[in-house]
Amino acid sequence: MQDTTGPKGLTRRELLSRSTAAGATFVVGAGFLAAPNAAWAVETTTLKPETFATLVQMARDIYPHDKVGDEFYVVAVKGYDADTTADMVEAGVAGLNAAARGKGHASYLAMGWERDRVDILRGMEDSAFFQQIRGGLVTGLYNQKAVWPIFGYEGASFDQGGYIDRGFNDINWL
């Protein structure tokens, strides 16, 4: 019989049962996150899985793009799963969860409406935590070459002779 134990003792059966029982966007295991409705998973090393899942949702709420999949947001925030930023992120997410509890929800992730989560983010937008996450997302999300085609960006042109000879004048919406 084949060993089906996943990261840190999580079996496939446990993974699937948690995803259907929770009905959540993220399946949380011991250091492991997966989306039951998408093709991505990530293993956390420093942050709690719940904290990382909250960070991904926060990233999506700060820079919402319906056509950009969660896997790109995961890549954008993966750098915060490090020893140097873990305490700051854990404390910041604890603040998000406390604000959500103040509005009658179990956690930031449990808030069903984006506008409710955005209200919480607006209330903390001057904090060092929010500014660091928001600033890191600018490059973490938009510097991913796989995201560029979603936005219609073809990338830098200097190595191909510039835009003038490569369709600079091909826009048809003007």
VMD Tcl script that builds the backbone (N, CA, C; Angstrom):
set m [mol new atoms 522]
animate dup $m
set s [atomselect $m all]
$s set {name element resname resid chain x y z} {
  {N N MET 1 A 0.839 -1.175 0.000}
  {CA C MET 1 A 0.000 0.000 0.000}
  {C C MET 1 A 0.884 1.237 0.000}
  {N N GLN 2 A 0.499 2.216 -0.757}
  {CA C GLN 2 A 1.272 3.436 -0.920}
  {C C GLN 2 A 1.052 4.375 0.262}
  {N N ASP 3 A 2.129 5.031 0.720}
  {CA C ASP 3 A 2.030 5.999 1.820}
  {C C ASP 3 A 1.361 7.267 1.308}
  {N N THR 4 A 0.247 7.638 1.916}
  {CA C THR 4 A -0.489 8.828 1.477}
  {C C THR 4 A -0.365 9.975 2.470}
  {N N THR 5 A 0.601 9.876 3.363}
  {CA C THR 5 A 0.771 10.927 4.352}
  {C C THR 5 A 1.398 12.142 3.700}
  {N N GLY 6 A 0.769 13.278 3.865}
  {CA C GLY 6 A 1.267 14.535 3.307}
  {C C GLY 6 A 2.200 15.227 4.272}
  {N N PRO 7 A 2.401 16.518 4.096}
  {CA C PRO 7 A 3.290 17.277 4.958}
  {C C PRO 7 A 2.861 17.194 6.421}
  {N N LYS 8 A 3.825 16.887 7.283}
  {CA C LYS 8 A 3.638 16.863 8.729}
  {C C LYS 8 A 2.469 15.981 9.158}
  {N N GLY 9 A 2.267 14.826 8.485}
  {CA C GLY 9 A 1.283 13.857 8.916}
  {C C GLY 9 A -0.131 14.055 8.403}
  {N N LEU 10 A -0.377 14.976 7.521}
  {CA C LEU 10 A -1.711 15.207 6.987}
  {C C LEU 10 A -1.953 14.237 5.832}
  {N N THR 11 A -2.944 13.372 5.975}
  {CA C THR 11 A -3.244 12.413 4.919}
  {C C THR 11 A -4.170 13.056 3.888}
  {N N ARG 12 A -4.228 12.446 2.714}
  {CA C ARG 12 A -5.134 12.957 1.686}
  {C C ARG 12 A -6.577 12.938 2.158}
  {N N ARG 13 A -6.942 11.898 2.878}
  {CA C ARG 13 A -8.306 11.786 3.389}
  {C C ARG 13 A -8.615 12.944 4.337}
  {N N GLU 14 A -7.676 13.261 5.244}
  {CA C GLU 14 A -7.874 14.390 6.169}
  {C C GLU 14 A -7.967 15.707 5.399}
  {N N LEU 15 A -7.109 15.847 4.408}
  {CA C LEU 15 A -7.122 17.061 3.597}
  {C C LEU 15 A -8.475 17.250 2.922}
  {N N LEU 16 A -8.985 16.194 2.302}
  {CA C LEU 16 A -10.272 16.291 1.619}
  {C C LEU 16 A -11.418 16.488 2.595}
  {N N SER 17 A -11.370 15.817 3.732}
  {CA C SER 17 A -12.463 15.983 4.696}
  {C C SER 17 A -12.477 17.379 5.279}
  {N N ARG 18 A -11.313 17.961 5.506}
  {CA C ARG 18 A -11.268 19.324 6.023}
  {C C ARG 18 A -11.795 20.311 4.996}
  {N N SER 19 A -11.498 20.074 3.733}
  {CA C SER 19 A -11.958 21.017 2.712}
  {C C SER 19 A -13.472 20.982 2.565}
  {N N THR 20 A -14.075 19.794 2.639}
  {CA C THR 20 A -15.528 19.744 2.506}
  {C C THR 20 A -16.222 20.166 3.784}
  {N N ALA 21 A -15.651 19.840 4.917}
  {CA C ALA 21 A -16.279 20.219 6.185}
  {C C ALA 21 A -16.209 21.721 6.399}
  {N N ALA 22 A -15.092 22.305 6.050}
  {CA C ALA 22 A -14.918 23.738 6.285}
  {C C ALA 22 A -15.650 24.562 5.244}
  {N N GLY 23 A -15.680 24.074 4.017}
  {CA C GLY 23 A -16.292 24.840 2.947}
  {C C GLY 23 A -15.567 26.144 2.708}
  {N N ALA 24 A -14.352 26.211 3.130}
  {CA C ALA 24 A -13.590 27.459 3.087}
  {C C ALA 24 A -12.759 27.535 1.819}
  {N N THR 25 A -12.248 28.712 1.570}
  {CA C THR 25 A -11.362 28.909 0.446}
  {C C THR 25 A -10.051 28.177 0.678}
  {N N PHE 26 A -9.611 28.108 1.920}
  {CA C PHE 26 A -8.335 27.507 2.245}
  {C C PHE 26 A -8.540 26.301 3.140}
  {N N VAL 27 A -7.776 25.257 2.877}
  {CA C VAL 27 A -7.749 24.107 3.746}
  {C C VAL 27 A -6.507 24.274 4.597}
  {N N VAL 28 A -6.663 24.228 5.892}
  {CA C VAL 28 A -5.538 24.472 6.776}
  {C C VAL 28 A -5.156 23.184 7.457}
  {N N GLY 29 A -3.909 22.812 7.334}
  {CA C GLY 29 A -3.360 21.669 8.025}
  {C C GLY 29 A -2.141 22.135 8.791}
  {N N ALA 30 A -1.394 21.238 9.325}
  {CA C ALA 30 A -0.200 21.584 10.089}
  {C C ALA 30 A 0.869 22.125 9.146}
  {N N GLY 31 A 0.909 23.427 8.996}
  {CA C GLY 31 A 1.889 24.048 8.124}
  {C C GLY 31 A 1.587 23.920 6.648}
  {N N PHE 32 A 0.368 23.616 6.297}
  {CA C PHE 32 A 0.019 23.339 4.901}
  {C C PHE 32 A -1.295 24.009 4.549}
  {N N LEU 33 A -1.318 24.668 3.411}
  {CA C LEU 33 A -2.534 25.315 2.921}
  {C C LEU 33 A -2.793 24.855 1.503}
  {N N ALA 34 A -4.055 24.621 1.179}
  {CA C ALA 34 A -4.432 24.268 -0.181}
  {C C ALA 34 A -5.803 24.835 -0.466}
  {N N ALA 35 A -6.039 25.166 -1.702}
  {CA C ALA 35 A -7.354 25.644 -2.108}
  {C C ALA 35 A -8.106 24.474 -2.727}
  {N N PRO 36 A -9.255 24.107 -2.162}
  {CA C PRO 36 A -9.989 22.977 -2.713}
  {C C PRO 36 A -10.579 23.251 -4.090}
  {N N ASN 37 A -10.730 24.521 -4.452}
  {CA C ASN 37 A -11.347 24.873 -5.732}
  {C C ASN 37 A -10.335 25.436 -6.720}
  {N N ALA 38 A -9.043 25.277 -6.453}
  {CA C ALA 38 A -8.017 25.795 -7.347}
  {C C ALA 38 A -6.812 24.863 -7.309}
  {N N ALA 39 A -5.904 25.083 -8.224}
  {CA C ALA 39 A -4.743 24.211 -8.328}
  {C C ALA 39 A -3.514 24.856 -7.699}
  {N N TRP 40 A -3.556 25.068 -6.410}
  {CA C TRP 40 A -2.370 25.561 -5.720}
  {C C TRP 40 A -2.375 25.077 -4.283}
  {N N ALA 41 A -1.191 25.006 -3.748}
  {CA C ALA 41 A -1.000 24.649 -2.344}
  {C C ALA 41 A 0.329 25.253 -1.921}
  {N N VAL 42 A 0.471 25.497 -0.641}
  {CA C VAL 42 A 1.718 26.053 -0.128}
  {C C VAL 42 A 1.961 25.503 1.264}
  {N N GLU 43 A 3.220 25.285 1.576}
  {CA C GLU 43 A 3.581 24.840 2.914}
  {C C GLU 43 A 4.244 26.016 3.615}
  {N N THR 44 A 3.773 26.349 4.800}
  {CA C THR 44 A 4.359 27.439 5.564}
  {C C THR 44 A 5.458 26.892 6.462}
  {N N THR 45 A 6.466 27.727 6.708}
  {CA C THR 45 A 7.575 27.297 7.551}
  {C C THR 45 A 7.630 28.062 8.865}
  {N N THR 46 A 7.249 29.322 8.860}
  {CA C THR 46 A 7.343 30.152 10.054}
  {C C THR 46 A 5.973 30.609 10.543}
  {N N LEU 47 A 5.144 31.073 9.641}
  {CA C LEU 47 A 3.812 31.564 10.013}
  {C C LEU 47 A 2.853 30.415 10.263}
  {N N LYS 48 A 1.870 30.668 11.101}
  {CA C LYS 48 A 0.784 29.706 11.264}
  {C C LYS 48 A 0.009 29.663 9.941}
  {N N PRO 49 A -0.496 28.508 9.547}
  {CA C PRO 49 A -1.258 28.429 8.295}
  {C C PRO 49 A -2.443 29.391 8.259}
  {N N GLU 50 A -3.119 29.569 9.388}
  {CA C GLU 50 A -4.256 30.493 9.443}
  {C C GLU 50 A -3.802 31.927 9.186}
  {N N THR 51 A -2.616 32.268 9.702}
  {CA C THR 51 A -2.062 33.603 9.497}
  {C C THR 51 A -1.744 33.808 8.024}
  {N N PHE 52 A -1.145 32.796 7.404}
  {CA C PHE 52 A -0.796 32.911 5.984}
  {C C PHE 52 A -2.056 33.038 5.131}
  {N N ALA 53 A -3.079 32.264 5.441}
  {CA C ALA 53 A -4.339 32.340 4.695}
  {C C ALA 53 A -4.955 33.728 4.841}
  {N N THR 54 A -4.875 34.304 6.038}
  {CA C THR 54 A -5.395 35.656 6.260}
  {C C THR 54 A -4.590 36.661 5.456}
  {N N LEU 55 A -3.279 36.465 5.387}
  {CA C LEU 55 A -2.415 37.360 4.614}
  {C C LEU 55 A -2.766 37.322 3.129}
  {N N VAL 56 A -3.069 36.142 2.619}
  {CA C VAL 56 A -3.475 36.011 1.209}
  {C C VAL 56 A -4.793 36.755 0.974}
  {N N GLN 57 A -5.750 36.593 1.880}
  {CA C GLN 57 A -7.029 37.294 1.739}
  {C C GLN 57 A -6.834 38.803 1.849}
  {N N MET 58 A -5.970 39.225 2.754}
  {CA C MET 58 A -5.665 40.655 2.894}
  {C C MET 58 A -5.077 41.198 1.591}
  {N N ALA 59 A -4.168 40.452 0.989}
  {CA C ALA 59 A -3.562 40.869 -0.280}
  {C C ALA 59 A -4.623 41.018 -1.358}
  {N N ARG 60 A -5.538 40.080 -1.428}
  {CA C ARG 60 A -6.613 40.144 -2.416}
  {C C ARG 60 A -7.528 41.325 -2.145}
  {N N ASP 61 A -7.744 41.662 -0.874}
  {CA C ASP 61 A -8.605 42.794 -0.536}
  {C C ASP 61 A -7.921 44.133 -0.819}
  {N N ILE 62 A -6.597 44.191 -0.695}
  {CA C ILE 62 A -5.872 45.437 -0.959}
  {C C ILE 62 A -5.782 45.686 -2.457}
  {N N TYR 63 A -5.427 44.667 -3.218}
  {CA C TYR 63 A -5.318 44.779 -4.672}
  {C C TYR 63 A -6.253 43.751 -5.319}
  {N N PRO 64 A -7.544 44.047 -5.376}
  {CA C PRO 64 A -8.497 43.064 -5.912}
  {C C PRO 64 A -8.501 43.031 -7.439}
  {N N HIS 65 A -8.323 41.857 -7.971}
  {CA C HIS 65 A -8.414 41.638 -9.420}
  {C C HIS 65 A -9.144 40.325 -9.623}
  {N N ASP 66 A -10.327 40.378 -10.169}
  {CA C ASP 66 A -11.123 39.167 -10.362}
  {C C ASP 66 A -10.450 38.153 -11.273}
  {N N LYS 67 A -9.660 38.628 -12.234}
  {CA C LYS 67 A -9.044 37.719 -13.198}
  {C C LYS 67 A -7.712 37.143 -12.719}
  {N N VAL 68 A -7.213 37.618 -11.584}
  {CA C VAL 68 A -5.942 37.141 -11.046}
  {C C VAL 68 A -6.245 36.064 -9.999}
  {N N GLY 69 A -5.702 34.879 -10.211}
  {CA C GLY 69 A -5.956 33.760 -9.306}
  {C C GLY 69 A -5.234 33.896 -7.978}
  {N N ASP 70 A -5.724 33.186 -6.985}
  {CA C ASP 70 A -5.127 33.215 -5.648}
  {C C ASP 70 A -3.662 32.798 -5.657}
  {N N GLU 71 A -3.288 31.914 -6.572}
  {CA C GLU 71 A -1.903 31.440 -6.576}
  {C C GLU 71 A -0.903 32.574 -6.765}
  {N N PHE 72 A -1.291 33.630 -7.476}
  {CA C PHE 72 A -0.400 34.776 -7.654}
  {C C PHE 72 A -0.293 35.593 -6.366}
  {N N TYR 73 A -1.375 35.688 -5.617}
  {CA C TYR 73 A -1.341 36.366 -4.325}
  {C C TYR 73 A -0.504 35.562 -3.332}
  {N N VAL 74 A -0.571 34.236 -3.415}
  {CA C VAL 74 A 0.242 33.379 -2.551}
  {C C VAL 74 A 1.719 33.648 -2.796}
  {N N VAL 75 A 2.111 33.702 -4.058}
  {CA C VAL 75 A 3.510 33.997 -4.400}
  {C C VAL 75 A 3.902 35.376 -3.884}
  {N N ALA 76 A 2.993 36.336 -3.991}
  {CA C ALA 76 A 3.290 37.707 -3.579}
  {C C ALA 76 A 3.532 37.838 -2.083}
  {N N VAL 77 A 2.874 37.023 -1.269}
  {CA C VAL 77 A 3.037 37.148 0.183}
  {C C VAL 77 A 3.928 36.059 0.782}
  {N N LYS 78 A 4.387 35.121 -0.018}
  {CA C LYS 78 A 5.212 34.027 0.494}
  {C C LYS 78 A 6.456 34.533 1.209}
  {N N GLY 79 A 6.996 35.655 0.803}
  {CA C GLY 79 A 8.193 36.214 1.435}
  {C C GLY 79 A 7.995 36.594 2.888}
  {N N TYR 80 A 6.758 36.787 3.312}
  {CA C TYR 80 A 6.496 37.129 4.712}
  {C C TYR 80 A 6.536 35.908 5.623}
  {N N ASP 81 A 6.644 34.725 5.048}
  {CA C ASP 81 A 6.769 33.495 5.824}
  {C C ASP 81 A 8.246 33.266 6.150}
  {N N ALA 82 A 8.837 34.261 6.814}
  {CA C ALA 82 A 10.255 34.222 7.158}
  {C C ALA 82 A 10.429 34.614 8.621}
  {N N ASP 83 A 11.529 34.170 9.206}
  {CA C ASP 83 A 11.792 34.471 10.611}
  {C C ASP 83 A 11.855 35.966 10.891}
  {N N THR 84 A 12.352 36.739 9.937}
  {CA C THR 84 A 12.555 38.175 10.180}
  {C C THR 84 A 11.255 38.968 10.239}
  {N N THR 85 A 10.198 38.496 9.608}
  {CA C THR 85 A 8.933 39.239 9.580}
  {C C THR 85 A 7.797 38.530 10.309}
  {N N ALA 86 A 8.027 37.338 10.788}
  {CA C ALA 86 A 6.944 36.522 11.354}
  {C C ALA 86 A 6.248 37.200 12.530}
  {N N ASP 87 A 7.006 37.772 13.457}
  {CA C ASP 87 A 6.382 38.402 14.624}
  {C C ASP 87 A 5.495 39.566 14.215}
  {N N MET 88 A 5.979 40.389 13.293}
  {CA C MET 88 A 5.205 41.535 12.819}
  {C C MET 88 A 3.925 41.076 12.122}
  {N N VAL 89 A 4.026 40.060 11.286}
  {CA C VAL 89 A 2.859 39.559 10.552}
  {C C VAL 89 A 1.865 38.906 11.508}
  {N N GLU 90 A 2.338 38.079 12.420}
  {CA C GLU 90 A 1.440 37.428 13.380}
  {C C GLU 90 A 0.690 38.472 14.204}
  {N N ALA 91 A 1.397 39.519 14.662}
  {CA C ALA 91 A 0.753 40.583 15.444}
  {C C ALA 91 A -0.240 41.363 14.589}
  {N N GLY 92 A 0.108 41.659 13.348}
  {CA C GLY 92 A -0.789 42.390 12.455}
  {C C GLY 92 A -2.054 41.606 12.152}
  {N N VAL 93 A -1.915 40.318 11.892}
  {CA C VAL 93 A -3.076 39.472 11.612}
  {C C VAL 93 A -3.926 39.318 12.877}
  {N N ALA 94 A -3.278 39.256 14.031}
  {CA C ALA 94 A -4.041 39.218 15.290}
  {C C ALA 94 A -4.884 40.487 15.422}
  {N N GLY 95 A -4.346 41.625 15.005}
  {CA C GLY 95 A -5.106 42.873 15.001}
  {C C GLY 95 A -6.288 42.831 14.048}
  {N N LEU 96 A -6.083 42.246 12.870}
  {CA C LEU 96 A -7.181 42.078 11.914}
  {C C LEU 96 A -8.283 41.212 12.506}
  {N N ASN 97 A -7.885 40.110 13.134}
  {CA C ASN 97 A -8.868 39.203 13.724}
  {C C ASN 97 A -9.603 39.848 14.887}
  {N N ALA 98 A -8.884 40.644 15.680}
  {CA C ALA 98 A -9.533 41.346 16.797}
  {C C ALA 98 A -10.562 42.343 16.269}
  {N N ALA 99 A -10.224 43.059 15.211}
  {CA C ALA 99 A -11.170 44.007 14.606}
  {C C ALA 99 A -12.387 43.273 14.056}
  {N N ALA 100 A -12.175 42.104 13.468}
  {CA C ALA 100 A -13.297 41.308 12.941}
  {C C ALA 100 A -14.194 40.818 14.073}
  {N N ARG 101 A -13.578 40.389 15.175}
  {CA C ARG 101 A -14.380 39.953 16.328}
  {C C ARG 101 A -15.198 41.118 16.882}
  {N N GLY 102 A -14.631 42.329 16.831}
  {CA C GLY 102 A -15.361 43.514 17.270}
  {C C GLY 102 A -16.585 43.795 16.413}
  {N N LYS 103 A -16.615 43.241 15.206}
  {CA C LYS 103 A -17.765 43.409 14.309}
  {C C LYS 103 A -18.641 42.155 14.283}
  {N N GLY 104 A -18.394 41.231 15.233}
  {CA C GLY 104 A -19.249 40.056 15.354}
  {C C GLY 104 A -18.847 38.860 14.523}
  {N N HIS 105 A -17.620 38.819 14.022}
  {CA C HIS 105 A -17.151 37.689 13.210}
  {C C HIS 105 A -16.062 36.934 13.963}
  {N N ALA 106 A -15.914 35.679 13.658}
  {CA C ALA 106 A -14.911 34.855 14.336}
  {C C ALA 106 A -13.488 35.285 13.995}
  {N N SER 107 A -13.279 35.727 12.756}
  {CA C SER 107 A -11.950 36.142 12.308}
  {C C SER 107 A -12.090 36.973 11.031}
  {N N TYR 108 A -10.988 37.523 10.577}
  {CA C TYR 108 A -10.964 38.288 9.325}
  {C C TYR 108 A -11.382 37.389 8.164}
  {N N LEU 109 A -10.880 36.163 8.159}
  {CA C LEU 109 A -11.239 35.215 7.086}
  {C C LEU 109 A -12.710 34.841 7.109}
  {N N ALA 110 A -13.327 34.875 8.271}
  {CA C ALA 110 A -14.730 34.477 8.397}
  {C C ALA 110 A -15.689 35.564 7.920}
  {N N MET 111 A -15.175 36.745 7.656}
  {CA C MET 111 A -16.035 37.834 7.180}
  {C C MET 111 A -16.394 37.565 5.725}
  {N N GLY 112 A -17.647 37.414 5.436}
  {CA C GLY 112 A -18.082 37.034 4.104}
  {C C GLY 112 A -18.064 38.152 3.075}
  {N N TRP 113 A -18.210 39.392 3.509}
  {CA C TRP 113 A -18.311 40.497 2.573}
  {C C TRP 113 A -16.993 41.251 2.456}
  {N N GLU 114 A -16.564 41.436 1.216}
  {CA C GLU 114 A -15.324 42.162 0.962}
  {C C GLU 114 A -15.385 43.566 1.546}
  {N N ARG 115 A -16.509 44.243 1.414}
  {CA C ARG 115 A -16.590 45.624 1.902}
  {C C ARG 115 A -16.387 45.695 3.413}
  {N N ASP 116 A -16.795 44.664 4.165}
  {CA C ASP 116 A -16.562 44.634 5.609}
  {C C ASP 116 A -15.078 44.478 5.919}
  {N N ARG 117 A -14.397 43.635 5.149}
  {CA C ARG 117 A -12.960 43.457 5.344}
  {C C ARG 117 A -12.213 44.732 4.962}
  {N N VAL 118 A -12.638 45.383 3.888}
  {CA C VAL 118 A -11.995 46.622 3.453}
  {C C VAL 118 A -12.179 47.717 4.498}
  {N N ASP 119 A -13.322 47.754 5.167}
  {CA C ASP 119 A -13.525 48.720 6.246}
  {C C ASP 119 A -12.498 48.524 7.355}
  {N N ILE 120 A -12.225 47.276 7.686}
  {CA C ILE 120 A -11.208 46.993 8.696}
  {C C ILE 120 A -9.841 47.447 8.214}
  {N N LEU 121 A -9.528 47.176 6.950}
  {CA C LEU 121 A -8.232 47.587 6.404}
  {C C LEU 121 A -8.098 49.109 6.384}
  {N N ARG 122 A -9.165 49.794 6.051}
  {CA C ARG 122 A -9.120 51.271 6.063}
  {C C ARG 122 A -8.826 51.808 7.459}
  {N N GLY 123 A -9.337 51.132 8.458}
  {CA C GLY 123 A -9.109 51.555 9.832}
  {C C GLY 123 A -7.670 51.374 10.285}
  {N N MET 124 A -6.910 50.543 9.581}
  {CA C MET 124 A -5.527 50.305 9.982}
  {C C MET 124 A -4.518 50.685 8.900}
  {N N GLU 125 A -4.955 51.463 7.897}
  {CA C GLU 125 A -4.068 51.747 6.776}
  {C C GLU 125 A -2.863 52.608 7.137}
  {N N ASP 126 A -2.870 53.275 8.278}
  {CA C ASP 126 A -1.711 54.052 8.697}
  {C C ASP 126 A -0.720 53.236 9.521}
  {N N SER 127 A -1.061 51.997 9.837}
  {CA C SER 127 A -0.178 51.166 10.661}
  {C C SER 127 A 1.033 50.694 9.859}
  {N N ALA 128 A 2.107 50.432 10.566}
  {CA C ALA 128 A 3.332 49.941 9.920}
  {C C ALA 128 A 3.086 48.586 9.252}
  {N N PHE 129 A 2.286 47.734 9.887}
  {CA C PHE 129 A 1.965 46.424 9.325}
  {C C PHE 129 A 1.288 46.564 7.969}
  {N N PHE 130 A 0.226 47.361 7.897}
  {CA C PHE 130 A -0.502 47.536 6.649}
  {C C PHE 130 A 0.411 48.114 5.567}
  {N N GLN 131 A 1.172 49.138 5.906}
  {CA C GLN 131 A 2.039 49.790 4.924}
  {C C GLN 131 A 3.109 48.838 4.392}
  {N N GLN 132 A 3.651 47.996 5.255}
  {CA C GLN 132 A 4.667 47.049 4.792}
  {C C GLN 132 A 4.062 46.015 3.855}
  {N N ILE 133 A 2.899 45.482 4.205}
  {CA C ILE 133 A 2.257 44.488 3.344}
  {C C ILE 133 A 1.852 45.117 2.018}
  {N N ARG 134 A 1.205 46.278 2.063}
  {CA C ARG 134 A 0.771 46.960 0.847}
  {C C ARG 134 A 1.952 47.287 -0.051}
  {N N GLY 135 A 3.021 47.811 0.538}
  {CA C GLY 135 A 4.209 48.158 -0.255}
  {C C GLY 135 A 4.862 46.940 -0.881}
  {N N GLY 136 A 4.921 45.843 -0.136}
  {CA C GLY 136 A 5.517 44.623 -0.679}
  {C C GLY 136 A 4.679 43.992 -1.778}
  {N N LEU 137 A 3.379 44.206 -1.722}
  {CA C LEU 137 A 2.500 43.637 -2.741}
  {C C LEU 137 A 2.680 44.299 -4.099}
  {N N VAL 138 A 3.056 45.566 -4.109}
  {CA C VAL 138 A 3.229 46.265 -5.382}
  {C C VAL 138 A 4.216 45.510 -6.259}
  {N N THR 139 A 5.352 45.155 -5.689}
  {CA C THR 139 A 6.328 44.407 -6.474}
  {C C THR 139 A 6.056 42.913 -6.438}
  {N N GLY 140 A 5.613 42.403 -5.290}
  {CA C GLY 140 A 5.380 40.968 -5.164}
  {C C GLY 140 A 4.319 40.444 -6.110}
  {N N LEU 141 A 3.293 41.245 -6.355}
  {CA C LEU 141 A 2.212 40.810 -7.238}
  {C C LEU 141 A 2.473 41.205 -8.687}
  {N N TYR 142 A 2.789 42.459 -8.913}
  {CA C TYR 142 A 2.861 42.961 -10.283}
  {C C TYR 142 A 4.184 42.689 -10.996}
  {N N ASN 143 A 5.206 42.207 -10.301}
  {CA C ASN 143 A 6.452 41.832 -10.961}
  {C C ASN 143 A 6.470 40.375 -11.405}
  {N N GLN 144 A 5.387 39.666 -11.213}
  {CA C GLN 144 A 5.309 38.277 -11.664}
  {C C GLN 144 A 4.992 38.264 -13.161}
  {N N LYS 145 A 5.909 37.753 -13.937}
  {CA C LYS 145 A 5.716 37.737 -15.391}
  {C C LYS 145 A 4.457 36.975 -15.809}
  {N N ALA 146 A 4.053 36.003 -15.036}
  {CA C ALA 146 A 2.860 35.226 -15.375}
  {C C ALA 146 A 1.584 36.053 -15.227}
  {N N VAL 147 A 1.628 37.145 -14.475}
  {CA C VAL 147 A 0.460 38.007 -14.282}
  {C C VAL 147 A 0.327 39.014 -15.425}
  {N N TRP 148 A 1.420 39.370 -16.039}
  {CA C TRP 148 A 1.416 40.426 -17.057}
  {C C TRP 148 A 0.406 40.213 -18.175}
  {N N PRO 149 A 0.293 39.026 -18.761}
  {CA C PRO 149 A -0.685 38.855 -19.844}
  {C C PRO 149 A -2.136 39.100 -19.395}
  {N N ILE 150 A -2.426 38.859 -18.133}
  {CA C ILE 150 A -3.776 39.100 -17.619}
  {C C ILE 150 A -4.145 40.565 -17.757}
  {N N PHE 151 A -3.142 41.431 -17.563}
  {CA C PHE 151 A -3.355 42.875 -17.654}
  {C C PHE 151 A -3.075 43.432 -19.050}
  {N N GLY 152 A -2.630 42.581 -19.964}
  {CA C GLY 152 A -2.328 43.038 -21.312}
  {C C GLY 152 A -0.959 43.668 -21.451}
  {N N TYR 153 A -0.112 43.513 -20.449}
  {CA C TYR 153 A 1.245 44.069 -20.492}
  {C C TYR 153 A 2.165 43.061 -21.154}
  {N N GLU 154 A 2.900 43.491 -22.141}
  {CA C GLU 154 A 3.769 42.592 -22.887}
  {C C GLU 154 A 5.184 42.540 -22.338}
  {N N GLY 155 A 5.464 43.323 -21.343}
  {CA C GLY 155 A 6.796 43.335 -20.757}
  {C C GLY 155 A 7.644 44.464 -21.310}
  {N N ALA 156 A 8.874 44.522 -20.844}
  {CA C ALA 156 A 9.803 45.564 -21.277}
  {C C ALA 156 A 10.087 45.424 -22.772}
  {N N SER 157 A 10.370 46.536 -23.398}
  {CA C SER 157 A 10.596 46.511 -24.848}
  {C C SER 157 A 12.016 46.888 -25.238}
  {N N PHE 158 A 12.810 47.366 -24.286}
  {CA C PHE 158 A 14.139 47.858 -24.649}
  {C C PHE 158 A 14.996 46.780 -25.291}
  {N N ASP 159 A 14.860 45.533 -24.860}
  {CA C ASP 159 A 15.660 44.459 -25.432}
  {C C ASP 159 A 15.143 44.004 -26.796}
  {N N GLN 160 A 13.996 44.551 -27.229}
  {CA C GLN 160 A 13.430 44.199 -28.528}
  {C C GLN 160 A 13.356 45.401 -29.457}
  {N N GLY 161 A 14.086 46.439 -29.137}
  {CA C GLY 161 A 14.153 47.605 -30.017}
  {C C GLY 161 A 13.159 48.703 -29.687}
  {N N GLY 162 A 12.462 48.612 -28.590}
  {CA C GLY 162 A 11.516 49.653 -28.196}
  {C C GLY 162 A 10.113 49.378 -28.706}
  {N N TYR 163 A 9.214 50.263 -28.342}
  {CA C TYR 163 A 7.802 50.080 -28.706}
  {C C TYR 163 A 7.457 50.608 -30.093}
  {N N ILE 164 A 8.199 51.581 -30.589}
  {CA C ILE 164 A 7.828 52.236 -31.836}
  {C C ILE 164 A 7.747 51.253 -32.998}
  {N N ASP 165 A 8.701 50.347 -33.091}
  {CA C ASP 165 A 8.707 49.384 -34.190}
  {C C ASP 165 A 8.028 48.062 -33.826}
  {N N ARG 166 A 7.404 47.991 -32.675}
  {CA C ARG 166 A 6.774 46.744 -32.217}
  {C C ARG 166 A 5.291 46.883 -31.969}
  {N N GLY 167 A 4.615 47.750 -32.600}
  {CA C GLY 167 A 3.183 47.842 -32.414}
  {C C GLY 167 A 2.767 48.931 -31.442}
  {N N PHE 168 A 3.601 49.937 -31.283}
  {CA C PHE 168 A 3.253 51.058 -30.406}
  {C C PHE 168 A 1.964 51.721 -30.866}
  {N N ASN 169 A 1.746 51.714 -32.160}
  {CA C ASN 169 A 0.575 52.390 -32.723}
  {C C ASN 169 A -0.555 51.412 -33.054}
  {N N ASP 170 A -0.602 50.272 -32.412}
  {CA C ASP 170 A -1.639 49.288 -32.735}
  {C C ASP 170 A -2.854 49.354 -31.820}
  {N N ILE 171 A -2.940 50.353 -30.987}
  {CA C ILE 171 A -4.109 50.436 -30.113}
  {C C ILE 171 A -5.333 50.850 -30.914}
  {N N ASN 172 A -6.427 50.190 -30.663}
  {CA C ASN 172 A -7.627 50.473 -31.443}
  {C C ASN 172 A -8.715 51.108 -30.609}
  {N N TRP 173 A -8.419 51.450 -29.371}
  {CA C TRP 173 A -9.448 52.021 -28.503}
  {C C TRP 173 A -9.386 53.538 -28.459}
  {N N LEU 174 A -8.465 54.164 -29.175}
  {CA C LEU 174 A -8.401 55.634 -29.198}
  {C C LEU 174 A -9.161 56.226 -30.367}
}
mol reanalyze $m
mol bondsrecalc $m
mol representation Tube
mol addrep $m
